[in-house]
Amino acid sequence: IRSGYGTAGMRSTASLEWMLLIGVGAPAVLFVLLGGASLVNRALPERWTGRLAAGAMLASCAALGAALLVYGTTRTGTVLLSYGAWSTTHDGGIAFEFLVDGMSLGFAALSAAIAGVVSAFSNRYLHREPGYNRYFVLLAMFVTGMLLVALAGNVEVLFAGWEFIGLSSALLVAFFHERPAPVSNALRVFA
């Protein structure tokens, strides 16, 4: 919602739009890149996967932290940012919207920071594991879902994020699928 902000308010809203796109887009691009490479059976080398994951999580955390600072200093109130429509089959369609306020930005920035720490730890912990690339695909999917849920401006975005979280959570629990316990626990999570 941009009406009533004046020139400075419009600049801060435009910068918020870009920061949110970078914040949510970085893990989403990582998910698409690593997932696409896995689908065509061309998984990236471990060195590149770790660097891309670290870069994506750092970019996401920095962009969302900066968005929180911009939002806090401009005191614009609650802002609904719309990035277009997925579908226009009926009046209004299904829009891709983020609701920006202090609580949602704070939760999104905290989620991105924790994901960065998890990514850094996982890079070392899973070194030379057979499912290294698969883990980072699932982690990127989970982080994308968390950020969509935190910033959802409508129920459609909330639902998409929730599904990303649910599917990736079950698959992360079953990461060591050679053992029976993780698989049975993942089925419980999925149920």
C-alpha positions in Angstrom: 0.0 0.0 0.0 1.8 3.1 -1.2 -0.8 5.8 -0.9 -0.2 8.6 1.6 3.6 8.1 2.1 5.0 11.0 0.1 8.3 10.8 -1.8 10.5 9.6 1.1 7.9 6.9 1.9 7.8 5.7 -1.7 11.6 5.4 -1.8 11.7 3.4 1.4 8.8 1.2 0.1 10.7 0.6 -3.1 13.9 -0.3 -1.2 11.9 -2.6 1.0 10.5 -4.3 -2.1 14.0 -5.0 -3.4 15.3 -6.1 -0.1 12.5 -8.6 0.4 13.0 -9.9 -3.2 16.7 -10.5 -2.4 15.9 -11.9 1.1 13.3 -14.4 -0.1 14.8 -14.9 -3.6 18.3 -15.9 -2.5 17.3 -19.2 -0.9 14.6 -19.8 -3.6 17.3 -19.4 -6.3 19.6 -21.8 -4.4 16.7 -24.3 -4.2 16.0 -24.1 -7.9 19.7 -24.2 -8.9 20.7 -27.1 -6.7 17.4 -28.9 -7.3 17.6 -28.4 -11.1 21.2 -29.7 -11.2 20.1 -32.8 -9.2 17.2 -33.4 -11.5 19.4 -33.6 -14.5 21.9 -35.7 -12.5 24.6 -33.0 -12.6 25.1 -32.3 -8.9 27.5 -29.5 -8.3 30.8 -30.3 -6.6 30.7 -30.1 -2.8 33.0 -27.0 -2.8 30.6 -25.1 -5.0 27.4 -26.3 -3.2 28.8 -25.1 0.2 29.9 -21.7 -1.2 26.5 -21.1 -3.0 24.6 -22.1 0.2 26.7 -19.8 2.3 26.3 -16.9 -0.2 22.6 -17.4 -0.5 22.1 -17.5 3.3 24.3 -14.5 3.8 22.6 -12.5 1.1 19.2 -13.4 2.6 20.2 -12.5 6.1 21.8 -9.2 5.1 18.9 -8.2 2.9 16.3 -9.0 5.5 18.3 -7.4 8.3 18.7 -4.2 6.1 14.9 -4.3 5.4 14.3 -4.5 9.2 16.6 -1.4 9.7 14.9 0.5 6.9 11.5 -0.3 8.2 12.4 0.6 11.7 13.9 4.0 10.8 11.1 5.1 8.4 8.2 3.9 10.6 6.0 3.4 7.6 3.4 1.2 9.4 2.2 -2.0 7.9 2.9 -2.3 4.2 1.4 -4.8 1.8 3.8 -5.4 -1.1 2.4 -7.1 -4.2 4.7 -8.6 -6.8 2.1 -9.6 -9.5 -0.4 -12.3 -9.9 0.0 -16.1 -10.3 -3.5 -16.4 -11.8 -6.0 -13.9 -13.2 -8.9 -16.4 -13.9 -11.2 -14.5 -11.6 -11.5 -11.0 -10.4 -8.5 -10.3 -8.2 -6.7 -13.5 -9.1 -4.1 -15.0 -6.8 -1.4 -12.4 -6.0 2.1 -12.9 -4.7 2.0 -10.6 -1.7 4.1 -9.9 1.4 2.8 -8.2 4.5 5.7 -6.2 6.0 5.7 -5.1 9.6 8.2 -5.2 12.4 7.1 -8.6 13.6 7.2 -10.3 10.2 10.6 -8.7 9.2 12.1 -9.6 12.6 11.0 -13.2 12.3 12.2 -13.5 8.7 15.6 -12.0 9.6 16.0 -14.3 12.6 15.0 -17.3 10.4 17.6 -16.3 7.8 20.3 -15.8 10.4 19.6 -19.2 12.0 19.6 -20.8 8.6 23.0 -19.3 7.9 24.4 -20.8 11.0 22.9 -24.2 10.2 24.3 -24.0 6.7 27.8 -23.2 7.9 27.6 -26.1 10.5 26.2 -28.5 7.9 28.8 -27.7 5.4 31.5 -29.1 7.8 29.4 -31.8 9.4 28.2 -33.4 6.1 31.6 -33.1 4.3 31.9 -36.1 2.0 28.5 -37.6 2.8 26.7 -39.2 -0.2 23.6 -36.9 0.2 25.5 -33.6 0.6 23.8 -31.9 -2.3 20.4 -33.4 -1.5 20.7 -31.9 2.1 21.3 -28.4 0.8 18.4 -28.7 -1.7 16.1 -29.5 1.2 17.6 -26.8 3.4 17.1 -24.2 0.8 13.5 -25.4 0.3 12.9 -25.2 4.1 14.3 -21.7 4.4 12.3 -20.5 1.4 9.2 -21.9 3.0 10.0 -20.3 6.4 10.4 -16.9 4.8 7.2 -17.2 2.8 5.3 -18.1 5.9 6.9 -15.2 7.9 6.1 -12.6 5.3 2.9 -14.0 3.8 0.5 -11.3 2.7 -2.3 -13.7 1.7 -3.4 -17.2 2.4 -2.0 -18.5 -1.0 1.6 -17.5 -0.1 1.1 -18.8 3.4 -0.1 -22.2 2.0 2.8 -22.4 -0.5 5.3 -21.7 2.3 3.7 -24.1 4.7 3.8 -26.9 2.1 7.5 -26.2 1.4 8.2 -26.5 5.2 6.1 -29.6 5.6 7.7 -31.6 2.7 11.2 -30.5 3.4 10.9 -31.2 7.1 9.8 -34.8 6.5 12.6 -35.3 4.0 15.2 -33.8 6.3 14.2 -36.1 9.1 14.7 -39.0 6.7 18.0 -37.7 5.4 19.9 -40.9 6.5 17.4 -43.1 4.7 19.6 -46.2 4.9 18.7 -46.5 8.6 15.2 -47.6 9.6 14.7 -45.1 12.5 14.9 -41.9 10.4 12.5 -43.3 7.9 9.9 -44.2 10.4 10.3 -40.9 12.2 9.9 -39.1 8.9 6.6 -40.9 8.3 5.4 -39.7 11.7 6.4 -36.2 10.8 4.6 -36.4 7.4 1.5 -37.9 9.0 
